[in-house]
Amino acid sequence: MDERLLLYFTTLIDKGSFTAAAKSLHISQPSLSAAIKKLEDNMGLTLIERSTRKISLTKEGELLFRYVQDALQ
């Protein structure tokens, strides 16, 4: 698993939006979106529900987020 994709995923969740996360990561929003899509494709899961105003985690996304947070501690 690409650790960079996990960093992007956790930053996205921490920041709450693609725009804020991309700014924090010093990458473009389309690059972040593509990276998250790649992570989802690699895992064969939808991790994030997207809307025009906010993001929310799917059940699988919540599990991955908790797992990554635990692994980082």
mmCIF file as Biopython writes it, N, C-alpha, C and O atoms, coordinates in Angstrom:
data_model
#
loop_
_atom_site.group_PDB
_atom_site.id
_atom_site.type_symbol
_atom_site.label_atom_id
_atom_site.label_alt_id
_atom_site.label_comp_id
_atom_site.label_asym_id
_atom_site.label_entity_id
_atom_site.label_seq_id
_atom_site.pdbx_PDB_ins_code
_atom_site.Cartn_x
_atom_site.Cartn_y
_atom_site.Cartn_z
_atom_site.occupancy
_atom_site.B_iso_or_equiv
_atom_site.auth_seq_id
_atom_site.auth_asym_id
_atom_site.pdbx_PDB_model_num
ATOM 1   N N  . MET A ? 1  ? 0.843   -1.176 0.000  1.0 0.0 1  A 1 
ATOM 2   C CA . MET A ? 1  ? 0.000   0.000  0.000  1.0 0.0 1  A 1 
ATOM 3   C C  . MET A ? 1  ? 0.889   1.239  0.000  1.0 0.0 1  A 1 
ATOM 4   O O  . MET A ? 1  ? 1.885   1.303  0.721  1.0 0.0 1  A 1 
ATOM 5   N N  . ASP A ? 2  ? 0.528   2.190  -0.790 1.0 0.0 2  A 1 
ATOM 6   C CA . ASP A ? 2  ? 1.272   3.442  -0.905 1.0 0.0 2  A 1 
ATOM 7   C C  . ASP A ? 2  ? 0.985   4.314  0.320  1.0 0.0 2  A 1 
ATOM 8   O O  . ASP A ? 2  ? -0.138  4.776  0.515  1.0 0.0 2  A 1 
ATOM 9   N N  . GLU A ? 3  ? 2.001   4.527  1.130  1.0 0.0 3  A 1 
ATOM 10  C CA . GLU A ? 3  ? 1.839   5.321  2.350  1.0 0.0 3  A 1 
ATOM 11  C C  . GLU A ? 3  ? 1.395   6.742  2.054  1.0 0.0 3  A 1 
ATOM 12  O O  . GLU A ? 3  ? 0.685   7.352  2.853  1.0 0.0 3  A 1 
ATOM 13  N N  . ARG A ? 4  ? 1.808   7.270  0.914  1.0 0.0 4  A 1 
ATOM 14  C CA . ARG A ? 4  ? 1.421   8.630  0.514  1.0 0.0 4  A 1 
ATOM 15  C C  . ARG A ? 4  ? -0.102  8.726  0.385  1.0 0.0 4  A 1 
ATOM 16  O O  . ARG A ? 4  ? -0.703  9.718  0.799  1.0 0.0 4  A 1 
ATOM 17  N N  . LEU A ? 5  ? -0.717  7.695  -0.187 1.0 0.0 5  A 1 
ATOM 18  C CA . LEU A ? 5  ? -2.172  7.704  -0.347 1.0 0.0 5  A 1 
ATOM 19  C C  . LEU A ? 5  ? -2.868  7.692  1.013  1.0 0.0 5  A 1 
ATOM 20  O O  . LEU A ? 5  ? -3.893  8.349  1.193  1.0 0.0 5  A 1 
ATOM 21  N N  . LEU A ? 6  ? -2.317  6.952  1.961  1.0 0.0 6  A 1 
ATOM 22  C CA . LEU A ? 6  ? -2.892  6.925  3.304  1.0 0.0 6  A 1 
ATOM 23  C C  . LEU A ? 6  ? -2.737  8.281  3.997  1.0 0.0 6  A 1 
ATOM 24  O O  . LEU A ? 6  ? -3.639  8.723  4.709  1.0 0.0 6  A 1 
ATOM 25  N N  . LEU A ? 7  ? -1.605  8.934  3.791  1.0 0.0 7  A 1 
ATOM 26  C CA . LEU A ? 7  ? -1.405  10.274 4.332  1.0 0.0 7  A 1 
ATOM 27  C C  . LEU A ? 7  ? -2.432  11.236 3.733  1.0 0.0 7  A 1 
ATOM 28  O O  . LEU A ? 7  ? -3.035  12.030 4.455  1.0 0.0 7  A 1 
ATOM 29  N N  . TYR A ? 8  ? -2.626  11.167 2.433  1.0 0.0 8  A 1 
ATOM 30  C CA . TYR A ? 8  ? -3.609  12.035 1.776  1.0 0.0 8  A 1 
ATOM 31  C C  . TYR A ? 8  ? -5.005  11.762 2.322  1.0 0.0 8  A 1 
ATOM 32  O O  . TYR A ? 8  ? -5.764  12.695 2.585  1.0 0.0 8  A 1 
ATOM 33  N N  . PHE A ? 9  ? -5.346  10.493 2.493  1.0 0.0 9  A 1 
ATOM 34  C CA . PHE A ? 9  ? -6.654  10.108 3.006  1.0 0.0 9  A 1 
ATOM 35  C C  . PHE A ? 9  ? -6.871  10.671 4.410  1.0 0.0 9  A 1 
ATOM 36  O O  . PHE A ? 9  ? -7.901  11.291 4.674  1.0 0.0 9  A 1 
ATOM 37  N N  . THR A ? 10 ? -5.920  10.462 5.305  1.0 0.0 10 A 1 
ATOM 38  C CA . THR A ? 10 ? -6.093  10.936 6.683  1.0 0.0 10 A 1 
ATOM 39  C C  . THR A ? 10 ? -6.113  12.463 6.744  1.0 0.0 10 A 1 
ATOM 40  O O  . THR A ? 10 ? -6.858  13.036 7.540  1.0 0.0 10 A 1 
ATOM 41  N N  . THR A ? 11 ? -5.323  13.116 5.934  1.0 0.0 11 A 1 
ATOM 42  C CA . THR A ? 11 ? -5.333  14.578 5.903  1.0 0.0 11 A 1 
ATOM 43  C C  . THR A ? 11 ? -6.683  15.084 5.413  1.0 0.0 11 A 1 
ATOM 44  O O  . THR A ? 11 ? -7.218  16.054 5.949  1.0 0.0 11 A 1 
ATOM 45  N N  . LEU A ? 12 ? -7.230  14.434 4.403  1.0 0.0 12 A 1 
ATOM 46  C CA . LEU A ? 12 ? -8.542  14.810 3.896  1.0 0.0 12 A 1 
ATOM 47  C C  . LEU A ? 12 ? -9.593  14.709 4.999  1.0 0.0 12 A 1 
ATOM 48  O O  . LEU A ? 12 ? -10.417 15.610 5.158  1.0 0.0 12 A 1 
ATOM 49  N N  . ILE A ? 13 ? -9.564  13.639 5.746  1.0 0.0 13 A 1 
ATOM 50  C CA . ILE A ? 13 ? -10.547 13.471 6.815  1.0 0.0 13 A 1 
ATOM 51  C C  . ILE A ? 13 ? -10.319 14.506 7.913  1.0 0.0 13 A 1 
ATOM 52  O O  . ILE A ? 13 ? -11.275 15.098 8.413  1.0 0.0 13 A 1 
ATOM 53  N N  . ASP A ? 14 ? -9.073  14.724 8.287  1.0 0.0 14 A 1 
ATOM 54  C CA . ASP A ? 14 ? -8.759  15.705 9.332  1.0 0.0 14 A 1 
ATOM 55  C C  . ASP A ? 14 ? -9.194  17.119 8.934  1.0 0.0 14 A 1 
ATOM 56  O O  . ASP A ? 14 ? -9.717  17.866 9.762  1.0 0.0 14 A 1 
ATOM 57  N N  . LYS A ? 15 ? -8.981  17.479 7.682  1.0 0.0 15 A 1 
ATOM 58  C CA . LYS A ? 15 ? -9.299  18.841 7.211  1.0 0.0 15 A 1 
ATOM 59  C C  . LYS A ? 15 ? -10.763 19.005 6.823  1.0 0.0 15 A 1 
ATOM 60  O O  . LYS A ? 15 ? -11.291 20.116 6.876  1.0 0.0 15 A 1 
ATOM 61  N N  . GLY A ? 16 ? -11.425 17.928 6.436  1.0 0.0 16 A 1 
ATOM 62  C CA . GLY A ? 16 ? -12.847 17.983 6.148  1.0 0.0 16 A 1 
ATOM 63  C C  . GLY A ? 16 ? -13.249 18.378 4.745  1.0 0.0 16 A 1 
ATOM 64  O O  . GLY A ? 16 ? -14.434 18.364 4.413  1.0 0.0 16 A 1 
ATOM 65  N N  . SER A ? 17 ? -12.282 18.732 3.914  1.0 0.0 17 A 1 
ATOM 66  C CA . SER A ? 17 ? -12.601 19.080 2.526  1.0 0.0 17 A 1 
ATOM 67  C C  . SER A ? 17 ? -11.380 18.839 1.640  1.0 0.0 17 A 1 
ATOM 68  O O  . SER A ? 17 ? -10.237 18.857 2.097  1.0 0.0 17 A 1 
ATOM 69  N N  . PHE A ? 18 ? -11.662 18.613 0.368  1.0 0.0 18 A 1 
ATOM 70  C CA . PHE A ? 18 ? -10.571 18.414 -0.584 1.0 0.0 18 A 1 
ATOM 71  C C  . PHE A ? 18 ? -9.727  19.676 -0.714 1.0 0.0 18 A 1 
ATOM 72  O O  . PHE A ? 18 ? -8.501  19.600 -0.803 1.0 0.0 18 A 1 
ATOM 73  N N  . THR A ? 19 ? -10.373 20.825 -0.726 1.0 0.0 19 A 1 
ATOM 74  C CA . THR A ? 19 ? -9.647  22.087 -0.900 1.0 0.0 19 A 1 
ATOM 75  C C  . THR A ? 19 ? -8.689  22.332 0.261  1.0 0.0 19 A 1 
ATOM 76  O O  . THR A ? 19 ? -7.516  22.638 0.045  1.0 0.0 19 A 1 
ATOM 77  N N  . ALA A ? 20 ? -9.180  22.201 1.482  1.0 0.0 20 A 1 
ATOM 78  C CA . ALA A ? 20 ? -8.334  22.437 2.657  1.0 0.0 20 A 1 
ATOM 79  C C  . ALA A ? 20 ? -7.209  21.406 2.754  1.0 0.0 20 A 1 
ATOM 80  O O  . ALA A ? 20 ? -6.075  21.746 3.091  1.0 0.0 20 A 1 
ATOM 81  N N  . ALA A ? 21 ? -7.524  20.163 2.460  1.0 0.0 21 A 1 
ATOM 82  C CA . ALA A ? 21 ? -6.499  19.115 2.528  1.0 0.0 21 A 1 
ATOM 83  C C  . ALA A ? 21 ? -5.424  19.331 1.466  1.0 0.0 21 A 1 
ATOM 84  O O  . ALA A ? 21 ? -4.233  19.197 1.748  1.0 0.0 21 A 1 
ATOM 85  N N  . ALA A ? 22 ? -5.839  19.662 0.261  1.0 0.0 22 A 1 
ATOM 86  C CA . ALA A ? 22 ? -4.864  19.893 -0.812 1.0 0.0 22 A 1 
ATOM 87  C C  . ALA A ? 22 ? -3.943  21.052 -0.458 1.0 0.0 22 A 1 
ATOM 88  O O  . ALA A ? 22 ? -2.735  20.993 -0.690 1.0 0.0 22 A 1 
ATOM 89  N N  . LYS A ? 23 ? -4.521  22.100 0.102  1.0 0.0 23 A 1 
ATOM 90  C CA . LYS A ? 23 ? -3.707  23.253 0.506  1.0 0.0 23 A 1 
ATOM 91  C C  . LYS A ? 23 ? -2.702  22.847 1.579  1.0 0.0 23 A 1 
ATOM 92  O O  . LYS A ? 23 ? -1.537  23.239 1.520  1.0 0.0 23 A 1 
ATOM 93  N N  . SER A ? 24 ? -3.148  22.069 2.552  1.0 0.0 24 A 1 
ATOM 94  C CA . SER A ? 24 ? -2.281  21.608 3.625  1.0 0.0 24 A 1 
ATOM 95  C C  . SER A ? 24 ? -1.157  20.709 3.109  1.0 0.0 24 A 1 
ATOM 96  O O  . SER A ? 24 ? -0.034  20.749 3.611  1.0 0.0 24 A 1 
ATOM 97  N N  . LEU A ? 25 ? -1.476  19.900 2.101  1.0 0.0 25 A 1 
ATOM 98  C CA . LEU A ? 25 ? -0.499  18.971 1.531  1.0 0.0 25 A 1 
ATOM 99  C C  . LEU A ? 25 ? 0.375   19.607 0.450  1.0 0.0 25 A 1 
ATOM 100 O O  . LEU A ? 25 ? 1.324   18.989 -0.033 1.0 0.0 25 A 1 
ATOM 101 N N  . HIS A ? 26 ? 0.052   20.830 0.081  1.0 0.0 26 A 1 
ATOM 102 C CA . HIS A ? 26 ? 0.783   21.562 -0.966 1.0 0.0 26 A 1 
ATOM 103 C C  . HIS A ? 26 ? 0.697   20.855 -2.318 1.0 0.0 26 A 1 
ATOM 104 O O  . HIS A ? 26 ? 1.678   20.752 -3.055 1.0 0.0 26 A 1 
ATOM 105 N N  . ILE A ? 27 ? -0.516  20.372 -2.618 1.0 0.0 27 A 1 
ATOM 106 C CA . ILE A ? 27 ? -0.781  19.770 -3.921 1.0 0.0 27 A 1 
ATOM 107 C C  . ILE A ? 27 ? -2.074  20.369 -4.459 1.0 0.0 27 A 1 
ATOM 108 O O  . ILE A ? 27 ? -2.798  21.044 -3.727 1.0 0.0 27 A 1 
ATOM 109 N N  . SER A ? 28 ? -2.362  20.130 -5.712 1.0 0.0 28 A 1 
ATOM 110 C CA . SER A ? 28 ? -3.600  20.645 -6.281 1.0 0.0 28 A 1 
ATOM 111 C C  . SER A ? 28 ? -4.780  19.781 -5.848 1.0 0.0 28 A 1 
ATOM 112 O O  . SER A ? 28 ? -4.622  18.605 -5.519 1.0 0.0 28 A 1 
ATOM 113 N N  . GLN A ? 29 ? -5.965  20.387 -5.854 1.0 0.0 29 A 1 
ATOM 114 C CA . GLN A ? 29 ? -7.170  19.651 -5.488 1.0 0.0 29 A 1 
ATOM 115 C C  . GLN A ? 29 ? -7.425  18.496 -6.451 1.0 0.0 29 A 1 
ATOM 116 O O  . GLN A ? 29 ? -7.785  17.412 -5.993 1.0 0.0 29 A 1 
ATOM 117 N N  . PRO A ? 30 ? -7.254  18.677 -7.788 1.0 0.0 30 A 1 
ATOM 118 C CA . PRO A ? 30 ? -7.443  17.533 -8.681 1.0 0.0 30 A 1 
ATOM 119 C C  . PRO A ? 30 ? -6.455  16.392 -8.421 1.0 0.0 30 A 1 
ATOM 120 O O  . PRO A ? 30 ? -6.806  15.222 -8.575 1.0 0.0 30 A 1 
ATOM 121 N N  . SER A ? 31 ? -5.229  16.725 -8.031 1.0 0.0 31 A 1 
ATOM 122 C CA . SER A ? 31 ? -4.246  15.680 -7.703 1.0 0.0 31 A 1 
ATOM 123 C C  . SER A ? 31 ? -4.676  14.893 -6.471 1.0 0.0 31 A 1 
ATOM 124 O O  . SER A ? 31 ? -4.535  13.671 -6.424 1.0 0.0 31 A 1 
ATOM 125 N N  . LEU A ? 32 ? -5.198  15.600 -5.480 1.0 0.0 32 A 1 
ATOM 126 C CA . LEU A ? 32 ? -5.685  14.924 -4.273 1.0 0.0 32 A 1 
ATOM 127 C C  . LEU A ? 32 ? -6.879  14.042 -4.604 1.0 0.0 32 A 1 
ATOM 128 O O  . LEU A ? 32 ? -6.959  12.900 -4.150 1.0 0.0 32 A 1 
ATOM 129 N N  . SER A ? 33 ? -7.790  14.559 -5.380 1.0 0.0 33 A 1 
ATOM 130 C CA . SER A ? 33 ? -8.973  13.789 -5.765 1.0 0.0 33 A 1 
ATOM 131 C C  . SER A ? 33 ? -8.576  12.511 -6.506 1.0 0.0 33 A 1 
ATOM 132 O O  . SER A ? 33 ? -9.132  11.441 -6.258 1.0 0.0 33 A 1 
ATOM 133 N N  . ALA A ? 34 ? -7.616  12.636 -7.412 1.0 0.0 34 A 1 
ATOM 134 C CA . ALA A ? 34 ? -7.138  11.473 -8.166 1.0 0.0 34 A 1 
ATOM 135 C C  . ALA A ? 34 ? -6.456  10.460 -7.242 1.0 0.0 34 A 1 
ATOM 136 O O  . ALA A ? 34 ? -6.610  9.252  -7.421 1.0 0.0 34 A 1 
ATOM 137 N N  . ALA A ? 35 ? -5.713  10.946 -6.267 1.0 0.0 35 A 1 
ATOM 138 C CA . ALA A ? 35 ? -5.034  10.053 -5.321 1.0 0.0 35 A 1 
ATOM 139 C C  . ALA A ? 35 ? -6.043  9.285  -4.473 1.0 0.0 35 A 1 
ATOM 140 O O  . ALA A ? 35 ? -5.867  8.092  -4.226 1.0 0.0 35 A 1 
ATOM 141 N N  . ILE A ? 36 ? -7.089  9.957  -4.030 1.0 0.0 36 A 1 
ATOM 142 C CA . ILE A ? 36 ? -8.114  9.289  -3.226 1.0 0.0 36 A 1 
ATOM 143 C C  . ILE A ? 36 ? -8.848  8.263  -4.081 1.0 0.0 36 A 1 
ATOM 144 O O  . ILE A ? 36 ? -9.158  7.169  -3.609 1.0 0.0 36 A 1 
ATOM 145 N N  . LYS A ? 37 ? -9.123  8.602  -5.319 1.0 0.0 37 A 1 
ATOM 146 C CA . LYS A ? 37 ? -9.768  7.661  -6.235 1.0 0.0 37 A 1 
ATOM 147 C C  . LYS A ? 37 ? -8.868  6.438  -6.450 1.0 0.0 37 A 1 
ATOM 148 O O  . LYS A ? 37 ? -9.358  5.310  -6.496 1.0 0.0 37 A 1 
ATOM 149 N N  . LYS A ? 38 ? -7.562  6.659  -6.582 1.0 0.0 38 A 1 
ATOM 150 C CA . LYS A ? 38 ? -6.615  5.559  -6.747 1.0 0.0 38 A 1 
ATOM 151 C C  . LYS A ? 38 ? -6.618  4.654  -5.515 1.0 0.0 38 A 1 
ATOM 152 O O  . LYS A ? 38 ? -6.588  3.431  -5.645 1.0 0.0 38 A 1 
ATOM 153 N N  . LEU A ? 39 ? -6.655  5.248  -4.325 1.0 0.0 39 A 1 
ATOM 154 C CA . LEU A ? 39 ? -6.717  4.468  -3.092 1.0 0.0 39 A 1 
ATOM 155 C C  . LEU A ? 39 ? -7.988  3.625  -3.075 1.0 0.0 39 A 1 
ATOM 156 O O  . LEU A ? 39 ? -7.948  2.440  -2.744 1.0 0.0 39 A 1 
ATOM 157 N N  . GLU A ? 40 ? -9.106  4.234  -3.431 1.0 0.0 40 A 1 
ATOM 158 C CA . GLU A ? 40 ? -10.368 3.499  -3.463 1.0 0.0 40 A 1 
ATOM 159 C C  . GLU A ? 40 ? -10.314 2.364  -4.492 1.0 0.0 40 A 1 
ATOM 160 O O  . GLU A ? 40 ? -10.775 1.255  -4.223 1.0 0.0 40 A 1 
ATOM 161 N N  . ASP A ? 41 ? -9.757  2.643  -5.654 1.0 0.0 41 A 1 
ATOM 162 C CA . ASP A ? 41 ? -9.639  1.614  -6.695 1.0 0.0 41 A 1 
ATOM 163 C C  . ASP A ? 41 ? -8.738  0.470  -6.243 1.0 0.0 41 A 1 
ATOM 164 O O  . ASP A ? 41 ? -9.054  -0.701 -6.459 1.0 0.0 41 A 1 
ATOM 165 N N  . ASN A ? 42 ? -7.616  0.812  -5.616 1.0 0.0 42 A 1 
ATOM 166 C CA . ASN A ? 42 ? -6.685  -0.208 -5.126 1.0 0.0 42 A 1 
ATOM 167 C C  . ASN A ? 42 ? -7.340  -1.117 -4.091 1.0 0.0 42 A 1 
ATOM 168 O O  . ASN A ? 42 ? -7.080  -2.320 -4.048 1.0 0.0 42 A 1 
ATOM 169 N N  . MET A ? 43 ? -8.185  -0.531 -3.267 1.0 0.0 43 A 1 
ATOM 170 C CA . MET A ? 43 ? -8.838  -1.300 -2.208 1.0 0.0 43 A 1 
ATOM 171 C C  . MET A ? 43 ? -10.141 -1.945 -2.679 1.0 0.0 43 A 1 
ATOM 172 O O  . MET A ? 43 ? -10.665 -2.843 -2.019 1.0 0.0 43 A 1 
ATOM 173 N N  . GLY A ? 44 ? -10.656 -1.493 -3.804 1.0 0.0 44 A 1 
ATOM 174 C CA . GLY A ? 44 ? -11.925 -2.015 -4.294 1.0 0.0 44 A 1 
ATOM 175 C C  . GLY A ? 44 ? -13.101 -1.583 -3.435 1.0 0.0 44 A 1 
ATOM 176 O O  . GLY A ? 44 ? -14.111 -2.283 -3.349 1.0 0.0 44 A 1 
ATOM 177 N N  . LEU A ? 45 ? -12.962 -0.421 -2.800 1.0 0.0 45 A 1 
ATOM 178 C CA . LEU A ? 45 ? -13.977 0.077  -1.881 1.0 0.0 45 A 1 
ATOM 179 C C  . LEU A ? 45 ? -14.239 1.555  -2.121 1.0 0.0 45 A 1 
ATOM 180 O O  . LEU A ? 45 ? -13.370 2.276  -2.611 1.0 0.0 45 A 1 
ATOM 181 N N  . THR A ? 46 ? -15.431 1.997  -1.777 1.0 0.0 46 A 1 
ATOM 182 C CA . THR A ? 46 ? -15.718 3.424  -1.707 1.0 0.0 46 A 1 
ATOM 183 C C  . THR A ? 46 ? -15.465 3.842  -0.274 1.0 0.0 46 A 1 
ATOM 184 O O  . THR A ? 46 ? -16.088 3.314  0.648  1.0 0.0 46 A 1 
ATOM 185 N N  . LEU A ? 47 ? -14.562 4.781  -0.077 1.0 0.0 47 A 1 
ATOM 186 C CA . LEU A ? 47 ? -14.181 5.212  1.261  1.0 0.0 47 A 1 
ATOM 187 C C  . LEU A ? 47 ? -14.850 6.512  1.669  1.0 0.0 47 A 1 
ATOM 188 O O  . LEU A ? 47 ? -15.066 6.769  2.853  1.0 0.0 47 A 1 
ATOM 189 N N  . ILE A ? 48 ? -15.177 7.334  0.669  1.0 0.0 48 A 1 
ATOM 190 C CA . ILE A ? 48 ? -15.707 8.667  0.935  1.0 0.0 48 A 1 
ATOM 191 C C  . ILE A ? 48 ? -16.942 8.908  0.091  1.0 0.0 48 A 1 
ATOM 192 O O  . ILE A ? 48 ? -16.957 8.642  -1.111 1.0 0.0 48 A 1 
ATOM 193 N N  . GLU A ? 49 ? -17.976 9.416  0.742  1.0 0.0 49 A 1 
ATOM 194 C CA . GLU A ? 49 ? -19.158 9.884  0.029  1.0 0.0 49 A 1 
ATOM 195 C C  . GLU A ? 49 ? -18.930 11.360 -0.256 1.0 0.0 49 A 1 
ATOM 196 O O  . GLU A ? 49 ? -18.668 12.142 0.658  1.0 0.0 49 A 1 
ATOM 197 N N  . ARG A ? 50 ? -19.029 11.733 -1.504 1.0 0.0 50 A 1 
ATOM 198 C CA . ARG A ? 50 ? -18.755 13.101 -1.901 1.0 0.0 50 A 1 
ATOM 199 C C  . ARG A ? 50 ? -20.065 13.835 -2.186 1.0 0.0 50 A 1 
ATOM 200 O O  . ARG A ? 50 ? -21.001 13.270 -2.753 1.0 0.0 50 A 1 
ATOM 201 N N  . SER A ? 51 ? -20.111 15.086 -1.787 1.0 0.0 51 A 1 
ATOM 202 C CA . SER A ? 51 ? -21.212 15.967 -2.167 1.0 0.0 51 A 1 
ATOM 203 C C  . SER A ? 51 ? -20.601 17.325 -2.499 1.0 0.0 51 A 1 
ATOM 204 O O  . SER A ? 51 ? -19.396 17.526 -2.352 1.0 0.0 51 A 1 
ATOM 205 N N  . THR A ? 52 ? -21.426 18.234 -2.938 1.0 0.0 52 A 1 
ATOM 206 C CA . THR A ? 52 ? -20.892 19.544 -3.328 1.0 0.0 52 A 1 
ATOM 207 C C  . THR A ? 52 ? -20.424 20.353 -2.133 1.0 0.0 52 A 1 
ATOM 208 O O  . THR A ? 52 ? -19.613 21.265 -2.296 1.0 0.0 52 A 1 
ATOM 209 N N  . ARG A ? 53 ? -20.902 20.053 -0.955 1.0 0.0 53 A 1 
ATOM 210 C CA . ARG A ? 53 ? -20.568 20.844 0.228  1.0 0.0 53 A 1 
ATOM 211 C C  . ARG A ? 53 ? -19.628 20.168 1.215  1.0 0.0 53 A 1 
ATOM 212 O O  . ARG A ? 53 ? -18.839 20.839 1.880  1.0 0.0 53 A 1 
ATOM 213 N N  . LYS A ? 54 ? -19.706 18.837 1.316  1.0 0.0 54 A 1 
ATOM 214 C CA . LYS A ? 54 ? -18.909 18.177 2.344  1.0 0.0 54 A 1 
ATOM 215 C C  . LYS A ? 54 ? -18.583 16.749 1.934  1.0 0.0 54 A 1 
ATOM 216 O O  . LYS A ? 54 ? -19.113 16.216 0.959  1.0 0.0 54 A 1 
ATOM 217 N N  . ILE A ? 55 ? -17.708 16.161 2.700  1.0 0.0 55 A 1 
ATOM 218 C CA . ILE A ? 55 ? -17.381 14.751 2.515  1.0 0.0 55 A 1 
ATOM 219 C C  . ILE A ? 55 ? -17.832 14.004 3.758  1.0 0.0 55 A 1 
ATOM 220 O O  . ILE A ? 55 ? -17.934 14.579 4.842  1.0 0.0 55 A 1 
ATOM 221 N N  . SER A ? 56 ? -18.097 12.738 3.592  1.0 0.0 56 A 1 
ATOM 222 C CA . SER A ? 56 ? -18.380 11.891 4.739  1.0 0.0 56 A 1 
ATOM 223 C C  . SER A ? 56 ? -17.810 10.509 4.453  1.0 0.0 56 A 1 
ATOM 224 O O  . SER A ? 56 ? -17.706 10.081 3.304  1.0 0.0 56 A 1 
ATOM 225 N N  . LEU A ? 57 ? -17.453 9.837  5.511  1.0 0.0 57 A 1 
ATOM 226 C CA . LEU A ? 57 ? -16.859 8.509  5.380  1.0 0.0 57 A 1 
ATOM 227 C C  . LEU A ? 57 ? -17.932 7.444  5.245  1.0 0.0 57 A 1 
ATOM 228 O O  . LEU A ? 57 ? -18.987 7.518  5.875  1.0 0.0 57 A 1 
ATOM 229 N N  . THR A ? 58 ? -17.646 6.459  4.417  1.0 0.0 58 A 1 
ATOM 230 C CA . THR A ? 58 ? -18.465 5.252  4.399  1.0 0.0 58 A 1 
ATOM 231 C C  . THR A ? 58 ? -18.047 4.410  5.600  1.0 0.0 58 A 1 
ATOM 232 O O  . THR A ? 58 ? -17.087 4.752  6.290  1.0 0.0 58 A 1 
ATOM 233 N N  . LYS A ? 59 ? -18.744 3.333  5.851  1.0 0.0 59 A 1 
ATOM 234 C CA . LYS A ? 59 ? -18.344 2.437  6.953  1.0 0.0 59 A 1 
ATOM 235 C C  . LYS A ? 59 ? -16.935 1.925  6.734  1.0 0.0 59 A 1 
ATOM 236 O O  . LYS A ? 59 ? -16.148 1.839  7.675  1.0 0.0 59 A 1 
ATOM 237 N N  . GLU A ? 60 ? -16.614 1.583  5.490  1.0 0.0 60 A 1 
ATOM 238 C CA . GLU A ? 60 ? -15.266 1.101  5.170  1.0 0.0 60 A 1 
ATOM 239 C C  . GLU A ? 60 ? -14.229 2.196  5.383  1.0 0.0 60 A 1 
ATOM 240 O O  . GLU A ? 60 ? -13.124 1.933  5.859  1.0 0.0 60 A 1 
ATOM 241 N N  . GLY A ? 61 ? -14.593 3.427  5.025  1.0 0.0 61 A 1 
ATOM 242 C CA . GLY A ? 61 ? -13.701 4.569  5.227  1.0 0.0 61 A 1 
ATOM 243 C C  . GLY A ? 61 ? -13.432 4.822  6.700  1.0 0.0 61 A 1 
ATOM 244 O O  . GLY A ? 61 ? -12.307 5.134  7.092  1.0 0.0 61 A 1 
ATOM 245 N N  . GLU A ? 62 ? -14.483 4.684  7.520  1.0 0.0 62 A 1 
ATOM 246 C CA . GLU A ? 62 ? -14.316 4.843  8.966  1.0 0.0 62 A 1 
ATOM 247 C C  . GLU A ? 62 ? -13.360 3.799  9.523  1.0 0.0 62 A 1 
ATOM 248 O O  . GLU A ? 62 ? -12.504 4.113  10.350 1.0 0.0 62 A 1 
ATOM 249 N N  . LEU A ? 63 ? -13.504 2.564  9.074  1.0 0.0 63 A 1 
ATOM 250 C CA . LEU A ? 63 ? -12.615 1.495  9.544  1.0 0.0 63 A 1 
ATOM 251 C C  . LEU A ? 63 ? -11.172 1.756  9.131  1.0 0.0 63 A 1 
ATOM 252 O O  . LEU A ? 63 ? -10.254 1.592  9.935  1.0 0.0 63 A 1 
ATOM 253 N N  . LEU A ? 64 ? -10.972 2.160  7.892  1.0 0.0 64 A 1 
ATOM 254 C CA . LEU A ? 64 ? -9.607  2.444  7.433  1.0 0.0 64 A 1 
ATOM 255 C C  . LEU A ? 64 ? -9.020  3.618  8.204  1.0 0.0 64 A 1 
ATOM 256 O O  . LEU A ? 64 ? -7.857  3.575  8.605  1.0 0.0 64 A 1 
ATOM 257 N N  . PHE A ? 65 ? -9.805  4.656  8.413  1.0 0.0 65 A 1 
ATOM 258 C CA . PHE A ? 65 ? -9.309  5.819  9.141  1.0 0.0 65 A 1 
ATOM 259 C C  . PHE A ? 65 ? -8.876  5.431  10.553 1.0 0.0 65 A 1 
ATOM 260 O O  . PHE A ? 65 ? -7.802  5.830  11.001 1.0 0.0 65 A 1 
ATOM 261 N N  . ARG A ? 66 ? -9.699  4.658  11.255 1.0 0.0 66 A 1 
ATOM 262 C CA . ARG A ? 66 ? -9.337  4.201  12.602 1.0 0.0 66 A 1 
ATOM 263 C C  . ARG A ? 66 ? -8.077  3.344  12.578 1.0 0.0 66 A 1 
ATOM 264 O O  . ARG A ? 66 ? -7.206  3.492  13.435 1.0 0.0 66 A 1 
ATOM 265 N N  . TYR A ? 67 ? -7.978  2.445  11.595 1.0 0.0 67 A 1 
ATOM 266 C CA . TYR A ? 67 ? -6.817  1.575  11.480 1.0 0.0 67 A 1 
ATOM 267 C C  . TYR A ? 67 ? -5.541  2.393  11.276 1.0 0.0 67 A 1 
ATOM 268 O O  . TYR A ? 67 ? -4.528  2.151  11.933 1.0 0.0 67 A 1 
ATOM 269 N N  . VAL A ? 68 ? -5.599  3.362  10.363 1.0 0.0 68 A 1 
ATOM 270 C CA . VAL A ? 68 ? -4.419  4.188  10.081 1.0 0.0 68 A 1 
ATOM 271 C C  . VAL A ? 68 ? -4.055  5.020  11.310 1.0 0.0 68 A 1 
ATOM 272 O O  . VAL A ? 68 ? -2.877  5.140  11.647 1.0 0.0 68 A 1 
ATOM 273 N N  . GLN A ? 69 ? -5.057  5.595  11.982 1.0 0.0 69 A 1 
ATOM 274 C CA . GLN A ? 69 ? -4.781  6.373  13.179 1.0 0.0 69 A 1 
ATOM 275 C C  . GLN A ? 69 ? -4.116  5.503  14.254 1.0 0.0 69 A 1 
ATOM 276 O O  . GLN A ? 69 ? -3.160  5.937  14.896 1.0 0.0 69 A 1 
ATOM 277 N N  . ASP A ? 70 ? -4.610  4.303  14.448 1.0 0.0 70 A 1 
ATOM 278 C CA . ASP A ? 70 ? -4.013  3.390  15.425 1.0 0.0 70 A 1 
ATOM 279 C C  . ASP A ? 70 ? -2.580  3.031  15.040 1.0 0.0 70 A 1 
ATOM 280 O O  . ASP A ? 70 ? -1.699  2.956  15.897 1.0 0.0 70 A 1 
ATOM 281 N N  . ALA A ? 71 ? -2.357  2.814  13.761 1.0 0.0 71 A 1 
ATOM 282 C CA . ALA A ? 71 ? -1.027  2.433  13.288 1.0 0.0 71 A 1 
ATOM 283 C C  . ALA A ? 71 ? -0.024  3.562  13.475 1.0 0.0 71 A 1 
ATOM 284 O O  . ALA A ? 71 ? 1.157   3.308  13.708 1.0 0.0 71 A 1 
ATOM 285 N N  . LEU A ? 72 ? -0.477  4.791  13.376 1.0 0.0 72 A 1 
ATOM 286 C CA . LEU A ? 72 ? 0.409   5.933  13.521 1.0 0.0 72 A 1 
ATOM 287 C C  . LEU A ? 72 ? 0.774   6.219  14.981 1.0 0.0 72 A 1 
ATOM 288 O O  . LEU A ? 72 ? 1.745   6.923  15.257 1.0 0.0 72 A 1 
ATOM 289 N N  . GLN A ? 73 ? -0.006  5.670  15.907 1.0 0.0 73 A 1 
ATOM 290 C CA . GLN A ? 73 ? 0.281   5.927  17.331 1.0 0.0 73 A 1 
ATOM 291 C C  . GLN A ? 73 ? 1.169   4.907  17.895 1.0 0.0 73 A 1 
ATOM 292 O O  . GLN A ? 73 ? 1.510   4.971  19.076 1.0 0.0 73 A 1 
#
